[in-house]
Amino acid sequence: MEGELNDVRVKYALGQWMVRIAEDGVVTRQIFQSKPLAEEFAEVERIRLELPSEPPVEPAESG
């Protein structure tokens, strides 16, 4: 979404961990099989983007 603020989120859905990176209006996603790997990748991205450390993991979507 254009104009979106830089952000990094970790979300568990459909048996996989997804890291969603929004940078300068461009959103990318990386999929991981384990939570520790997803969280480590997300933290590196937060540091790179100069964001605060680790917001809460988003709950899985229902339905």
N, C-alpha and C positions, 0 to 999 in steps of 0.2 A: 504494500500500500504506500503510495507516494506520500512523502512528508512525515512518515512514521519515525518516531524517535528511536535511537539506538537502544537495543534491548536484547537480552539473552534469557531464554526460559527453558526449563527442563520439564518434560511432560511424559507420563506413562500412558500408553494407549495400545490396545490390540497386542499386548504381550511384548512390546518394544519400548525402549526409552528414546524419546526424540528431543534433540536440542534445536530450538528455533532461534535463529540469529537474525535480528533486524538491524541493518547498517545502512545509513543514508537512504532510507526508503526501499531498500532491496532486502527481501526476506529469503533466507536459505534455511534448509533443515538437514540435520545429520541424524542418522538412526544408529542406535547402539543396542546390543543385546543385554548389557549389564548397566545397572544404575551407577556404580563407581566410575566406569569409563565415561558415561554421559556427563556426570558431574565434574569430572576432571577436565574434559573438553570444554564444558561450559565455563568453568572458572578461568581457563586460559583465554577464552574469548572475552570474558568480562574484563580481564586485565588488559588485553589488547585494546578494547574499546573504552577503557578508563571508566568502567561502570562500578557501582557498589557491588560488594561480594554477595553472592548466593541468596536471591529471593526464594521464597518457598516453592517447592515442587507443586505444579498445578495438578489437581485431581483429574482422573480420567473422565472423559465425557460420557454421559449416560445416553443411551438410546441412539 
